[in-house]
Amino acid sequence: MNFNFLTPVSDAVLAHNELLSAQALGRKIKIHSVQNGIPDLDGVKIAILGVLENRNDINYIGEEINLNEIRRSFYSLFPGSWNTSIADLGDIDKGESVEDTYFAVREAITILVKKGVIPIILGGSQDLTYANYRAYDNLIPMVNIANVDSQFNLGDSTKPIKNNSFVGKIILDQPYNLFNYATIGYQTYFNSQEEIDLMENLYFESYRLGTVSNDITVVEPALRDANIVSIDLSSVKGSEVSAKQKYSPNGLDGKEICAIARYAGISNKVSSFGIYEYRPSKDDELTSMLVAQMLWYFVEGVNYRVNDDDFSEDSNYQKYITLVESEELIFYKSNKTGRWWIEIPFLSNVNNKLKRHTLLPCMHQDYLDACNNELPDRWYKALKKNSV
């Protein structure tokens, strides 16, 4: 495999790693080092990939990114009772141009996903999500993205791509592979009314910070349905991170962002996971440890994945049918996990993107609402997108 654009994990981190307990994570994972080269990926389920690119940050003034503190923090944690093998492939350095970096990111993610390895991208600026999305051009026909962010990042797509406008590029650039885009934890005052209206008009999903903090479980179906999960660290409230990382007094707290990472891990669909907008500083143990714990919970989730969405066997599920207005809604509940799905009907008169009955993750509450004659919001939006 051609990963010659990867630079190894620094000797300083590896020296620190040697001092850790033999039970620590850093002693149990395969690490790309100068001495040993890129590790063999046979049997590896998760690969960490640093990307030191931040030139498309709207506030970029020449700072370099360094992920050493995140690695030190992550390596020092103890694994759960996992059987998930992890590799740290080192970093993709800044290319000659940002497009060169995007190309390397796209290549690396495509290779890993094809091998059945889940890449964890530790990034500079969040526009790298665009390169992550483009890696799927030759992998699957339609892509769902969940973005944990205080802003929608739709921006002005007629201008060059930036970390606050990459979603506009994803929507408008060919090939058009985006089916659903869900923003988790957005804060209304950081988004123009035009952007909020556009999200609504495109039938995309958005979960306000207050809704998420009130009941974190509401975001689980959106994460279960995502192929790509992208987390902007500015969605975390300022008191949870170090001085340079602070963005807003309001945001998700440490427990909430870790719960979201675990939901992403447990999802059978999520095949790449990225954490972006990390800004290293000298007093940075707090942010790096938070990112390390997010990674830990994501790995924990992957380790406990259950294949509960196979509905070919009647014994695997219970089926519920309810009428809302004139619509017959069909729900499925997994006997293994208790998770719920709702069927989106195939529209025969439409050249739709999903050529079959599609099962959409939902919550038990959606079934209860349907029994009270309320159409579930996710079902309605998916149906509308399907008929566009």
VENPEWO-V190667 format. One record per residue. N is the residue number from 1. RES is the residue in one small letter. PSI is psi in whole degrees, -180 to 180 (999 if undefined). OMEGA is omega in degrees with one decimal (* if undefined). Layout:
BEGIN
n=<N;N>
res=<RES;RES>
psi=<PSI;PSI>
omega=<OMEGA;OMEGA>
END
This chain:
BEGIN
n=<1;2;3;4;5;6;7;8;9;10;11;12;13;14;15;16;17;18;19;20;21;22;23;24;25;26;27;28;29;30;31;32;33;34;35;36;37;38;39;40;41;42;43;44;45;46;47;48;49;50;51;52;53;54;55;56;57;58;59;60;61;62;63;64;65;66;67;68;69;70;71;72;73;74;75;76;77;78;79;80;81;82;83;84;85;86;87;88;89;90;91;92;93;94;95;96;97;98;99;100;101;102;103;104;105;106;107;108;109;110;111;112;113;114;115;116;117;118;119;120;121;122;123;124;125;126;127;128;129;130;131;132;133;134;135;136;137;138;139;140;141;142;143;144;145;146;147;148;149;150;151;152;153;154;155;156;157;158;159;160;161;162;163;164;165;166;167;168;169;170;171;172;173;174;175;176;177;178;179;180;181;182;183;184;185;186;187;188;189;190;191;192;193;194;195;196;197;198;199;200;201;202;203;204;205;206;207;208;209;210;211;212;213;214;215;216;217;218;219;220;221;222;223;224;225;226;227;228;229;230;231;232;233;234;235;236;237;238;239;240;241;242;243;244;245;246;247;248;249;250;251;252;253;254;255;256;257;258;259;260;261;262;263;264;265;266;267;268;269;270;271;272;273;274;275;276;277;278;279;280;281;282;283;284;285;286;287;288;289;290;291;292;293;294;295;296;297;298;299;300;301;302;303;304;305;306;307;308;309;310;311;312;313;314;315;316;317;318;319;320;321;322;323;324;325;326;327;328;329;330;331;332;333;334;335;336;337;338;339;340;341;342;343;344;345;346;347;348;349;350;351;352;353;354;355;356;357;358;359;360;361;362;363;364;365;366;367;368;369;370;371;372;373;374;375;376;377;378;379;380;381;382;383;384;385;386;387;388>
res=<m;n;f;n;f;l;t;p;v;s;d;a;v;l;a;h;n;e;l;l;s;a;q;a;l;g;r;k;i;k;i;h;s;v;q;n;g;i;p;d;l;d;g;v;k;i;a;i;l;g;v;l;e;n;r;n;d;i;n;y;i;g;e;e;i;n;l;n;e;i;r;r;s;f;y;s;l;f;p;g;s;w;n;t;s;i;a;d;l;g;d;i;d;k;g;e;s;v;e;d;t;y;f;a;v;r;e;a;i;t;i;l;v;k;k;g;v;i;p;i;i;l;g;g;s;q;d;l;t;y;a;n;y;r;a;y;d;n;l;i;p;m;v;n;i;a;n;v;d;s;q;f;n;l;g;d;s;t;k;p;i;k;n;n;s;f;v;g;k;i;i;l;d;q;p;y;n;l;f;n;y;a;t;i;g;y;q;t;y;f;n;s;q;e;e;i;d;l;m;e;n;l;y;f;e;s;y;r;l;g;t;v;s;n;d;i;t;v;v;e;p;a;l;r;d;a;n;i;v;s;i;d;l;s;s;v;k;g;s;e;v;s;a;k;q;k;y;s;p;n;g;l;d;g;k;e;i;c;a;i;a;r;y;a;g;i;s;n;k;v;s;s;f;g;i;y;e;y;r;p;s;k;d;d;e;l;t;s;m;l;v;a;q;m;l;w;y;f;v;e;g;v;n;y;r;v;n;d;d;d;f;s;e;d;s;n;y;q;k;y;i;t;l;v;e;s;e;e;l;i;f;y;k;s;n;k;t;g;r;w;w;i;e;i;p;f;l;s;n;v;n;n;k;l;k;r;h;t;l;l;p;c;m;h;q;d;y;l;d;a;c;n;n;e;l;p;d;r;w;y;k;a;l;k;k;n;s;v>
psi=<138;91;36;-5;4;136;144;162;141;150;-32;-42;-40;-36;-42;-39;-36;-22;-8;163;147;-18;-8;156;-43;-24;-8;-7;157;128;135;113;164;-42;-45;-8;-166;130;155;135;6;126;-5;135;-32;134;126;135;109;143;112;47;123;17;-19;11;130;-21;19;126;32;8;147;152;146;127;13;-42;-38;-44;-45;-46;-46;-45;-29;-13;161;138;158;-169;73;155;21;123;135;142;147;110;2;-151;150;116;167;133;-179;-44;168;-36;-35;-41;-46;-43;-46;-42;-46;-46;-48;-46;-41;-46;-46;-48;-39;-32;-2;17;135;115;136;114;122;112;167;-115;153;-9;-15;-20;-31;-44;-39;-45;-44;-22;-21;-2;-39;15;-53;154;-39;142;138;132;135;126;117;108;152;-13;160;-24;31;-46;-165;104;-5;-16;165;149;137;174;-7;10;11;-26;-36;-40;-41;-41;-41;-18;140;154;148;98;-1;125;-54;144;121;128;128;123;25;150;120;-40;-10;2;134;155;-34;-41;-40;-42;-40;-42;-42;-44;-27;1;32;164;145;136;114;153;-44;-40;-44;-44;-29;-38;97;-25;-17;-22;-8;-45;-38;-38;-33;-25;-4;146;-37;130;127;125;125;121;-16;-5;-10;139;149;-33;-12;-9;173;172;-45;-22;-12;135;-44;143;-23;151;-176;144;177;-43;-41;-44;-33;-37;-41;-42;-38;-42;-41;-40;-42;-25;129;-16;-30;118;0;146;126;142;123;173;31;130;101;148;172;-31;40;20;-32;-53;-44;-36;-36;-46;-41;-41;-35;-44;-43;-47;-33;-47;-42;-44;-47;-39;-29;23;141;130;85;9;27;106;25;-25;126;-30;-11;-16;165;143;134;134;132;154;130;120;-119;8;133;116;132;120;150;138;125;133;-22;-44;-14;7;153;150;157;144;133;122;151;128;104;-25;4;140;72;164;-21;101;42;172;125;137;127;125;140;-171;162;-35;-33;-39;-44;-40;-42;-37;-23;22;31;128;128;136;-44;-40;-45;-46;-41;-40;-43;-45;-37;-24;4;999>
omega=<-174.3;177.0;-172.2;177.9;-178.7;174.3;-174.7;173.2;-172.3;179.7;179.9;178.8;-178.5;177.6;176.6;-178.2;-178.4;-178.3;-176.0;174.2;179.4;179.5;-175.7;-178.2;-176.3;-179.3;-174.7;-177.4;177.6;-173.8;175.0;-179.4;177.4;-175.6;-169.9;179.6;-177.9;-176.8;175.6;-175.3;178.5;179.3;-179.7;-179.1;-176.0;178.2;177.0;-175.3;176.2;176.4;-171.3;-175.3;177.7;-174.1;177.8;170.2;-178.1;179.7;-175.2;176.3;173.2;-178.5;174.0;176.6;178.1;-174.9;-175.6;-177.0;177.6;-179.1;179.0;-178.5;-177.4;-178.5;-174.7;179.6;177.0;179.6;169.9;176.8;-173.6;167.6;-178.6;-179.2;-175.0;172.1;171.5;-173.3;-178.8;-169.1;165.4;178.9;172.7;175.6;175.0;174.4;177.3;179.9;177.4;177.5;178.4;-178.4;-179.8;178.7;-178.6;-179.5;-176.7;-177.6;179.0;-179.5;-176.2;-177.5;177.8;179.0;-177.6;177.9;178.8;175.9;167.3;-178.0;174.9;-164.9;162.2;-172.8;-169.4;174.8;175.3;175.7;178.3;178.3;176.8;179.8;-177.7;177.0;-176.7;-177.5;-177.8;-176.9;-179.0;-175.1;-177.9;-172.4;171.8;179.3;169.3;-177.3;177.6;-166.5;175.2;-179.0;-179.3;179.3;177.3;173.3;178.1;-172.6;176.3;-179.0;178.6;-174.9;175.5;-178.7;176.1;-178.3;-173.0;-178.1;175.2;177.8;179.5;-177.3;-168.0;-178.0;175.8;-8.6;-177.6;-176.6;-175.1;174.7;-179.8;176.0;-179.3;175.5;-176.0;175.4;-179.0;-179.6;-167.2;-174.4;176.3;-175.1;179.3;179.1;179.4;179.8;179.2;179.1;-179.0;176.4;-179.6;-176.6;178.0;-178.3;172.8;-176.9;175.1;-177.5;-179.4;-179.2;-178.7;179.0;-178.1;-178.8;179.5;179.7;-175.0;-175.3;-177.9;-176.6;-176.0;179.9;179.4;178.4;177.5;-176.0;-173.4;168.9;-177.8;172.2;-178.1;-178.4;173.8;-177.2;177.1;174.2;-179.6;-176.4;-171.4;-176.4;-176.8;-172.4;-176.4;-169.2;-174.8;-174.8;-173.7;-179.2;-175.5;176.5;176.8;179.8;178.6;176.8;-175.3;-179.5;-177.5;-178.4;176.6;176.4;178.4;178.1;179.8;175.6;179.3;179.5;-177.5;-178.5;178.7;-175.0;-174.0;-178.6;167.5;-171.0;-176.6;173.7;-170.0;175.6;174.4;179.7;-176.9;174.4;-171.7;-177.3;-161.5;-179.4;-174.5;-178.3;-177.1;178.2;176.7;178.5;178.8;179.7;173.8;177.7;-179.7;-178.1;176.2;178.9;177.5;178.8;-179.7;-178.3;-177.2;174.9;178.1;177.8;-175.5;-177.6;173.8;-175.8;178.5;179.5;-178.4;-175.5;-176.7;-170.4;167.9;-176.3;-179.9;178.9;179.2;179.0;173.0;-172.2;179.8;-176.5;172.4;-179.3;-178.2;-179.3;174.9;176.6;-179.2;175.7;-178.3;-170.9;-176.4;178.0;-174.0;173.1;173.9;-177.1;170.5;-176.2;176.0;179.7;-170.8;-176.7;-174.3;174.8;-170.7;-172.5;-176.6;-168.5;179.5;170.2;-177.4;177.1;-176.2;176.9;177.5;-179.3;174.1;-179.7;178.1;176.8;179.1;178.0;-179.9;177.0;176.7;174.0;175.4;176.9;177.4;-176.1;-179.4;-179.5;-178.5;-178.3;-179.8;179.0;-179.4;179.8;-177.0;-175.9;179.5;*>
END
